[in-house]
């Protein structure tokens, strides 16, 4: 009986040893894969343009997952083109899946657009911050966008929509304060 028990113990320890080695190998493989994806090399301008063209085509066809893939390759290569970063953020925002991932892309587009910032970028930054419940920042960007609206019929309509978004953000701030006060006492 001792021999059988001893073999079972040895088999279990061997099994445990193999599982641990398998886990280590699996972790190493995953880390190598992730490091290759994360530390991708810079793209040639022609490669970047091809990926953006494919991303735009997928976006127009409402194939957001595909468009994200193309634009992620461009942004992971640290493109210096603010339009590409804006379009990457737009793909994430419009897909309504992982909207919060649009924020760093919009922010990078803003950083890179030193000379001329698109008013549309300011609006989308407001929307993205609004979505993530960072109402104060959303209001800042909505107000910046508000200052870029032209004084015509379409501008007046857009101004009303932006003012409504700011009002919603202010309501969110008030509600957050009420919840905090309720649970603080």
C-alpha positions, 0 to 999 in steps of 0.5 A: 500500500505504501508503494502505491501511495508513494507512486501517486504522490510522485505522479502528482508532484510530477504533474504539478512540476509539468504544469508549472513549467507549462505556465512559465512557457506560456507566460514567456510566449505571451510576453514576447508577443505583447512586446512585439506588438507594443514596441512596433517599429516606425512605419514607412510613410507609404505603409502608414498611408496604406493602412490609413486608406484601408482604415478609412475604407473599413470605417466608411463600410462601418467595419469598426473592428477592422478600422480599429486594427488598421488605425491601431497599427498606425498609432502604435507606430507613433505617427506624427500626423494629427489627422491620423490620431483624430481618425483613430479616436473617431473610429473608437468613439463611433464604434460605441465599443471601448469609447474610452480608448478614443480619449488618448487618441484625441488627446494625442491629435490635440498635442500634435495639432500645434498650428491648427486645431480642428474644432471637431476635435474639441467637440469629440474630446468633450463628448469622450470626456462626457462619456467617461464622466469627467464632466469638468473636462468635458465642459472645458472642451465643449466651451473651447468648441463653442468659441469656434462655432460660426454665427450663422443658422447652422452655428446657432443650432449647433450652439444650442446642442453644445449648450445642452451637452454642457447642461447635462454635464453640470447635472452630472456634477450635481448628481455626483455631489448629491451621491457623495453627500448622501454616502458621506453622512 
